[in-house]
């Protein structure tokens, strides 16, 4: 049994059960990976970002820091923002989210404010029984011509819990400016502000192409969907681990 429906769950706190479609989920038919559609980022940067002197400071012509205290309360780092057209997009990180798993957003201030009011963000006890990856009823196997997939390792019955996890990255589809280099700076910022164990999870994800290790892993594995009424990409690392 190939658990292809796992690749189409979009929520801050995802429970996937056999034979059920919880109302918080959005399932998309004929789904293909970002690597196939190339909707997120269609550029590649060198392996070493530092060698190219790419930083928020070196691109300060588009860098607009958020005023201290404006949205800093739930965030463990001060949000940093860019303007793209008439919209502002910022990196928001809470490294304590989900019992220290952490989460980073690259999204609008309006959506970030709504996020902090969600139960998954306000009530940390919600996460006590999620992000547990022991005795899972599935395993990752390579599929010829399609990369890795999840396969059931035992019979699943209606209502059986398959996976309960939180994303570590949520990226607004419109947040990446025409200045690709600047957009990548903020994508890297969203990664580097996460706890080290979560960074390692991301670096253990499979990737289709050579290039910058962060951008390519997000490009290959993030799921496209609707989040808080706007298109976003969500990153769940455990189901995309590479064993090669």
C-alpha positions in Angstrom: 0.0 0.0 0.0 1.5 3.3 -1.1 0.5 6.1 1.3 0.4 8.8 -1.4 -2.3 10.8 0.4 0.2 11.7 3.1 1.7 14.2 0.7 -1.4 16.4 0.6 -2.1 17.4 4.2 -1.9 21.1 5.1 -2.4 22.2 8.7 -0.4 23.4 11.6 -1.1 20.2 13.5 -1.7 17.3 11.1 -3.3 13.9 12.1 -3.5 11.4 9.3 -5.7 8.4 9.9 -6.5 5.4 7.7 -9.8 5.7 5.8 -10.6 9.2 7.0 -10.4 12.7 5.6 -10.4 15.1 8.6 -12.1 18.5 7.8 -8.8 20.4 8.5 -7.2 18.7 5.5 -7.2 19.7 1.9 -6.6 16.9 -0.5 -5.5 17.6 -4.0 -5.9 15.2 -6.8 -3.2 14.5 -9.4 -0.6 16.1 -7.1 2.9 16.2 -8.2 6.0 17.3 -6.4 7.5 20.8 -6.4 10.5 19.4 -8.2 8.2 18.5 -11.1 6.2 21.7 -11.1 9.1 24.0 -10.0 6.6 26.5 -8.5 8.6 27.5 -5.5 12.1 28.6 -6.7 13.5 28.1 -10.1 17.0 29.2 -9.5 20.1 27.6 -8.0 22.7 29.2 -5.8 26.3 28.0 -5.0 26.9 25.5 -2.3 28.4 28.1 0.0 26.3 31.2 0.6 29.0 33.0 2.4 31.3 33.0 -0.6 28.8 35.1 -2.5 28.4 37.7 0.2 24.6 37.3 0.2 23.1 38.7 3.3 20.2 40.9 4.4 22.7 43.7 5.1 24.2 43.5 1.5 20.7 43.8 0.1 19.5 46.5 2.5 17.8 48.4 -0.3 14.8 46.0 0.1 15.3 45.2 3.8 12.8 46.7 6.2 13.1 45.5 9.8 9.9 45.2 11.8 9.7 47.7 14.7 10.6 46.2 18.0 7.5 44.9 19.8 5.2 45.1 16.8 4.9 41.3 16.5 7.8 40.0 18.6 5.8 38.6 21.5 5.2 35.0 20.2 8.4 35.0 18.2 11.8 34.0 19.5 13.7 36.2 17.0 12.7 39.7 15.9 10.9 39.3 12.5 12.7 40.6 9.4 10.8 41.8 6.4 11.0 42.7 2.7 8.6 44.5 0.5 7.5 43.0 -2.8 5.2 45.3 -4.7 2.6 46.5 -2.3 2.9 43.6 0.1 5.3 42.9 3.0 6.6 39.5 3.8 8.5 38.6 7.0 10.3 35.7 8.5 8.8 34.7 11.8 10.3 31.9 14.0 9.2 30.3 17.2 12.0 27.8 18.2 9.9 26.6 21.2 6.9 25.6 19.1 5.7 22.0 19.5 7.9 21.2 22.5 11.1 22.6 20.9 10.6 21.3 17.4 10.3 24.9 16.2 8.6 26.5 13.2 9.5 29.3 10.8 7.1 31.3 8.6 7.9 33.4 5.5 4.5 35.1 5.1 2.6 38.3 5.6 2.2 40.1 8.9 -1.6 39.7 8.7 -1.3 35.9 8.3 1.4 35.7 11.1 -1.0 37.5 13.4 -3.8 35.0 12.7 -1.4 32.1 13.2 -0.6 33.1 16.8 -4.3 32.8 17.6 -4.6 29.2 16.3 -5.0 26.5 19.0 -1.8 24.7 17.8 0.1 27.9 18.6 -1.7 29.0 21.8 -2.0 25.7 23.6 1.4 23.9 23.6 -0.2 20.9 25.4 -1.8 20.0 22.1 1.7 18.9 20.9 2.3 16.4 23.7 1.2 13.4 21.6 2.4 14.5 18.2 5.8 14.4 16.4 6.3 10.9 17.8 8.1 8.9 15.2 8.5 5.5 16.9 6.8 2.3 15.8 5.4 3.9 12.7 3.1 1.8 10.4 5.0 2.9 7.3 8.5 3.0 5.9 10.2 5.0 3.2 11.1 3.2 0.0 12.5 4.3 -3.4 10.0 4.3 -6.3 11.5 4.0 -9.7 11.3 7.3 -11.5 9.5 9.0 -8.7 11.9 9.3 -5.8 10.9 8.1 -2.3 7.4 7.1 -1.2 5.8 5.9 2.0 4.6 2.2 2.2 2.5 0.6 4.9 4.4 -2.0 6.9 1.3 -3.6 8.5 -2.4 -3.7 7.8 -4.1 -0.4 8.4 -7.8 -0.2 9.5 -10.2 2.8 9.4 -9.3 5.2 12.2 -5.7 3.9 12.7 -3.3 6.8 13.3 -0.7 6.9 10.5 1.1 10.2 11.3 0.7 13.2 13.6 3.2 16.0 13.0 3.7 19.7 12.6 5.4 21.5 9.8 8.8 23.1 10.4 8.5 25.6 7.6 5.6 27.5 6.0 6.4 29.8 3.1 4.0 32.1 1.3 4.0 31.4 -2.5 4.3 35.1 -3.3 7.0 35.9 -0.7 9.9 35.3 -3.1 10.8 38.6 -4.9 12.0 39.1 -8.4 15.4 39.6 -6.8 16.0 35.8 -6.3 19.2 36.4 -4.3 17.3 38.5 -1.7 14.5 35.9 -1.5 17.0 33.2 -0.8 18.5 35.2 2.1 15.2 35.2 3.8 14.6 31.5 3.1 18.0 30.7 4.7 17.1 32.9 7.6 13.9 30.9 8.2 16.1 27.7 8.3 18.9 29.1 10.5 16.5 30.3 13.2 15.2 26.8 13.8 16.6 24.6 16.6 19.7 22.6 15.5 18.0 19.2 15.6 15.3 20.5 13.3 17.9 21.9 11.0 19.5 18.5 10.9 16.2 16.9 10.0 15.9 19.3 7.0 19.4 18.5 5.9 18.6 14.8 6.0 15.8 15.3 3.4 16.2 13.9 -0.1 16.9 16.3 -3.0 16.6 15.9 -6.7 19.2 18.4 -7.8 22.7 19.7 -6.9 22.8 23.2 -5.6 22.3 25.0 -2.3 21.4 22.4 0.3 18.5 24.4 1.9 16.8 25.7 -1.2 17.0 22.4 -3.1 15.5 20.4 -0.2 12.6 22.8 0.1 12.2 22.9 -3.6 12.0 19.1 -3.7 9.9 18.3 -0.7 7.6 21.2 0.4 3.9 20.6 -0.2 1.8 23.3 -2.0 -1.6 24.1 -0.5 -3.9 26.7 0.9 -3.0 28.0 4.4 -5.0 30.7 6.1 -6.7 31.7 2.8 -3.4 32.1 0.8 -1.1 29.8 -1.2 1.8 28.5 0.9 4.4 25.7 0.8 4.6 23.5 3.9 7.6 21.5 4.9 7.3 18.2 6.9 10.8 16.6 7.0 10.3 13.1 8.4 8.4 11.7 5.4 11.2 12.9 3.0 14.3 11.5 4.7 17.0 10.2 2.3 18.6 6.9 3.1 21.0 7.1 0.1 
